Amino acid sequence: MYFKPVRRVFTQDDLSKWIESDTYKEVLEFITQLQDSVTDKANDDPVATSPVITKLIHLIEEIYQIIQRHPVTLEKDISRFGKIEFRDFYDEVEANASTLIEPICDTALIETSTYLTNSWGDRTRIDYGSGHELNFICFLLCLYKLGIIKQEDFPALILQVFTKYMSTMRCLQRTYWLEPAGSHGVWGLDDYHFLPFLFGGAQLCNHPHMKPKSIHNDELVEMYKDKYIYMECINFINNIKTSTNTQQDKLSLRWHSPMLDDISSAKSWSKIKEGMVKMYKVEVLGKLPIIQHFMFGELLKCPEGIPGHQHEVEDCGHVHEVTNTWGDCCGIKVPSAIAASESIKRGIPFD
């Protein structure tokens, strides 16, 4: 019997049970299989494209159209934080999620629609982070467990579907000035995403001339941003974070993204591919502030031994038992680099 997925992980003891659970292993295995499927493949490489891939692309295109129906109208609003029109977008996605999914799969809609809706950010906080990104993977994993997605679909799932999801998320981030969900700022990979780096590193594993340090070559980044996911991420970060600098000299990754700068010193993309998985296990799947938002249903089962907690939660609706960490949902409210960049373009004071 399918039911609306709910949160169940609230304590460190719950987290330990989660890390040892079959569901954790399913999620991690799915991600690593997706990563392996795009090793040495560029975005435009020919891959098998089944009807489900075409339908998933159409679903994301429909969600893009929902963004267009809810433009930001408060142009005089000088708020540095997320735009409230995002809530109108979110409400329409939530109201129509089952209808959007039905052409792909007409069963377990209450579960798949919950993961899909939560893939686009938080309605209340108008933010986005690695936990929301994980919801999109859970949506795809549910379709895989239902037999809709097959293993032979995996390359296209990343090169065509996930890249379409990423481009739509970039639109959302820019349109509504989504705040980073507890980003560590300069110490994170990206204010919003983790998985593009995990998948993108695999694409470049045996590239004949592109090395990890190539991310410092602006011409190469610009040349390959549409061909490799990792390069798109670097290009996005460069364009956003350097545009907030009012001085003549352009800031380098070393200054605004030191973790990516450190990673670029790796000997090979294969090392980065392996390291990204290890980091994801620790910094996303192993962090309570993120996994306390993971939702369990019939398809992605709650680990055995986790009780049905009754908690008094704070105003944000989140339970906090640890200090702020990478990808946390809360912490200090930090405007996005996008908000800073757009404010400067519009001549709005940003200090």
C-alpha positions in Angstrom: 0.0 0.0 0.0 1.5 3.3 -1.1 1.3 6.3 1.2 2.6 9.9 1.3 6.3 9.7 2.3 7.1 11.3 5.7 10.2 12.3 7.6 11.5 9.8 10.2 15.1 10.6 11.0 15.4 13.1 13.9 18.3 11.9 16.1 21.8 10.7 15.8 20.6 7.2 16.7 18.1 7.4 13.9 20.9 8.6 11.6 23.0 5.6 12.5 20.2 3.2 11.7 19.7 5.1 8.4 23.4 4.6 7.4 23.2 0.9 8.1 19.9 0.5 6.3 19.0 -1.2 3.0 17.4 2.1 1.8 20.7 3.9 2.3 22.4 1.2 0.3 19.7 1.5 -2.5 20.1 5.2 -2.8 23.9 5.1 -2.8 24.1 2.2 -5.3 21.7 4.0 -7.6 23.8 7.1 -7.6 27.0 5.2 -8.2 25.5 3.2 -11.0 24.3 6.5 -12.6 27.8 7.8 -12.2 29.4 4.8 -13.7 27.0 4.9 -16.7 28.4 8.3 -17.9 32.1 7.5 -17.4 33.9 9.0 -20.5 30.6 10.2 -22.0 30.0 13.7 -23.1 26.5 15.3 -22.9 26.1 15.1 -26.7 27.3 11.5 -27.1 24.7 9.2 -28.7 23.0 7.0 -26.1 19.9 4.9 -26.1 16.8 7.0 -25.6 13.7 5.1 -24.6 10.2 6.5 -24.4 10.5 7.0 -20.7 13.5 9.4 -21.2 11.5 11.4 -23.7 8.5 11.6 -21.3 10.8 12.7 -18.4 12.3 15.4 -20.6 8.8 16.6 -21.4 7.8 16.6 -17.7 10.7 18.9 -16.9 9.8 21.1 -19.9 6.3 21.4 -18.5 7.8 22.5 -15.2 9.9 25.1 -17.0 6.7 26.5 -18.5 5.2 26.8 -15.0 8.2 29.1 -14.1 7.3 31.3 -17.1 3.7 31.6 -15.9 4.9 33.1 -12.6 7.3 35.9 -13.4 8.7 38.1 -10.6 6.5 41.2 -10.7 7.9 43.1 -7.7 10.6 44.8 -9.6 10.8 47.6 -7.1 11.4 45.1 -4.3 15.0 45.6 -3.0 15.0 42.4 -0.8 18.2 40.6 -1.1 16.5 37.3 -0.4 14.2 34.9 -2.3 11.3 36.2 -4.4 7.9 35.3 -3.1 6.6 34.5 -6.6 8.5 31.2 -6.1 5.6 30.1 -3.9 3.1 30.5 -6.7 5.4 28.3 -8.9 5.7 25.7 -6.2 2.0 25.6 -5.5 1.3 24.9 -9.2 3.9 22.2 -9.3 2.5 20.6 -6.2 -1.1 20.8 -7.4 -0.2 19.2 -10.8 2.6 16.8 -9.8 0.4 13.6 -10.2 -1.0 14.8 -13.5 2.6 15.5 -14.8 3.7 12.0 -13.7 0.7 10.0 -15.0 2.0 9.7 -18.6 5.1 8.1 -17.3 3.7 6.0 -14.5 0.1 5.7 -13.2 0.9 3.9 -10.0 2.4 5.0 -6.6 1.5 8.6 -7.6 1.2 9.7 -4.0 4.9 8.7 -3.4 6.4 9.8 -6.7 4.6 13.1 -6.7 5.9 13.9 -3.2 9.5 13.4 -4.3 9.0 15.4 -7.5 7.4 18.3 -5.7 10.2 18.5 -3.2 12.9 18.4 -6.0 12.6 22.2 -6.7 13.3 23.8 -3.3 11.5 24.8 -0.1 8.3 26.8 -0.4 8.5 28.5 3.0 12.2 29.4 3.0 12.5 29.9 -0.8 15.8 28.1 -0.8 17.4 25.1 -2.4 20.2 22.7 -1.4 21.6 19.2 -1.7 18.6 17.7 0.1 16.2 18.9 -2.7 18.6 17.6 -5.3 18.4 14.3 -3.5 14.6 14.3 -3.8 14.9 14.4 -7.6 17.2 11.3 -7.4 14.6 9.6 -5.2 11.9 10.4 -7.8 14.0 8.6 -10.4 14.8 5.8 -8.1 11.1 5.2 -7.4 10.5 4.9 -11.2 13.4 2.5 -11.4 12.0 0.4 -8.5 8.6 0.4 -10.3 10.3 -1.0 -13.4 9.6 2.1 -15.5 13.2 3.1 -15.8 15.6 0.3 -16.9 19.3 0.1 -16.3 20.0 0.7 -20.0 18.3 4.1 -19.5 21.0 5.3 -17.0 23.3 7.1 -19.4 20.4 9.1 -20.9 19.0 9.7 -17.5 22.1 11.8 -16.6 23.1 13.2 -20.0 19.6 14.2 -21.1 17.2 14.2 -18.1 19.5 15.3 -15.2 21.1 18.0 -17.4 17.6 19.2 -18.3 16.8 19.3 -14.5 19.9 21.3 -13.9 19.1 23.9 -16.6 15.7 24.3 -15.1 17.1 24.6 -11.6 19.5 27.3 -12.9 16.4 29.1 -14.2 14.7 28.8 -10.9 17.7 30.0 -9.0 18.1 33.1 -11.2 14.4 33.9 -11.5 13.5 33.7 -7.9 16.9 34.4 -6.3 16.7 31.1 -4.4 18.8 31.2 -1.2 21.4 28.5 -0.6 20.0 26.0 1.9 22.6 26.4 4.6 25.5 26.7 2.3 29.0 26.9 3.7 29.6 29.7 1.3 33.1 29.6 -0.1 33.8 26.3 1.6 31.2 24.3 -0.3 31.4 22.9 -3.8 28.5 25.0 -5.0 25.9 27.1 -3.1 23.2 24.7 -4.4 24.4 21.4 -5.9 26.6 18.4 -5.2 25.6 15.7 -7.7 26.6 17.5 -10.9 30.2 17.4 -9.7 29.9 13.7 -8.8 28.5 12.8 -12.3 30.6 15.4 -14.1 33.9 14.1 -12.8 33.0 10.7 -14.2 32.5 12.1 -17.7 36.0 13.4 -17.8 37.8 10.3 -16.4 39.9 9.5 -19.5 39.7 12.8 -21.4 42.7 13.0 -23.7 43.7 16.6 -22.7 41.3 18.0 -20.1 42.9 17.7 -16.7 41.5 18.6 -13.3 43.5 21.9 -13.3 41.8 22.8 -16.6 38.9 24.4 -14.6 41.2 27.4 -14.2 41.3 27.9 -17.9 38.4 30.2 -18.7 38.5 29.6 -22.4 38.3 25.8 -21.9 35.5 26.2 -19.4 33.5 28.3 -21.9 34.3 25.9 -24.7 33.2 22.8 -22.9 30.4 24.1 -20.6 27.7 22.6 -22.8 29.6 19.3 -23.3 30.5 18.4 -19.7 28.4 18.8 -16.6 31.5 19.7 -14.4 32.4 22.5 -16.7 28.9 23.9 -16.7 29.1 24.1 -12.9 32.4 25.9 -13.0 31.1 28.3 -15.6 28.0 29.0 -13.5 30.0 29.7 -10.4 32.5 31.9 -12.2 29.7 34.0 -13.8 27.8 34.4 -10.5 30.5 34.8 -7.9 32.9 36.9 -9.9 30.2 39.3 -11.0 29.7 40.3 -7.4 33.2 41.7 -7.4 33.2 45.5 -8.0 36.9 45.7 -8.5 38.6 45.5 -11.9 40.4 42.2 -11.3 38.3 39.1 -11.6 38.3 36.8 -8.6 39.6 33.3 -9.1 38.3 30.0 -7.9 41.0 30.1 -5.2 39.2 33.0 -3.6 35.5 32.2 -3.9 35.6 28.4 -4.2 38.7 27.1 -2.4 37.3 23.6 -2.1 37.0 23.3 -5.8 40.4 24.8 -6.2 41.8 22.2 -3.9 40.1 19.4 -5.8 41.6 20.7 -9.0 45.0 19.7 -7.8 44.1 16.0 -7.9 46.2 13.8 -10.2 43.3 12.5 -12.3 39.6 12.8 -12.8 39.4 9.1 -11.7 40.5 10.3 -8.2 37.9 13.0 -8.3 35.2 10.5 -9.3 36.1 8.3 -6.4 36.5 11.2 -4.0 33.1 12.7 -4.8 31.3 9.5 -3.8 33.2 9.4 -0.5 32.4 13.0 0.1 28.8 12.6 -0.7 28.4 9.7 1.8 29.9 11.9 4.5 28.6 15.3 3.7 25.1 14.5 2.4 23.9 11.0 3.1 25.7 11.0 6.5 24.6 14.4 7.8 21.6 14.7 10.1 20.6 18.3 9.1 20.1 16.9 5.6 18.7 13.5 6.2 16.2 14.7 8.8 14.3 15.9 5.7 14.6 12.6 3.9 11.1 11.1 3.4 10.2 7.4 3.6 7.3 5.7 2.0 6.6 2.2 0.7 9.1 2.4 -2.2 11.9 3.9 -0.1 11.2 2.2 3.3 12.1 3.6 6.7 14.9 1.7 8.3 13.9 -0.8 11.0 14.2 0.4 14.5 13.5 4.1 14.0 10.5 5.0 16.1 7.7 7.4 15.2 9.0 10.5 16.9 6.8 13.3 18.2 8.9 16.4 18.2 8.2 20.0 19.0 9.9 21.7 16.0 11.1 25.3 15.6 9.4 28.0 13.5 11.2 26.8 10.4 9.7 23.4 10.8 13.1 21.7 11.2 14.7 19.8 14.1 18.2 21.0 15.1 20.5 18.8 17.2 23.8 19.6 15.6 25.7 22.7 14.5 25.4 24.1 11.0 27.2 22.0 8.4 27.6 21.8 4.6 24.3 21.6 2.9 22.4 22.3 6.1 18.8 23.6 5.7 19.1 26.5 8.1 21.7 28.3 10.0 22.4 32.0 9.3 20.1 33.4 6.6 22.6 34.1 3.7 21.5 35.8 0.5 22.5 33.9 -2.6 25.4 35.0 -4.8 22.7 35.4 -7.5 20.9 37.9 -5.4 24.1 39.9 -4.9 25.0 39.7 -8.6 21.5 40.9 -9.7 21.4 43.6 -7.1 24.7 45.0 -8.3 23.4 44.9 -12.0 20.3 46.9 -10.9 22.2 49.4 -8.9 20.7 48.2 -5.6 23.0 48.7 -2.6 24.3 45.3 -1.4 26.3 45.5 1.8 
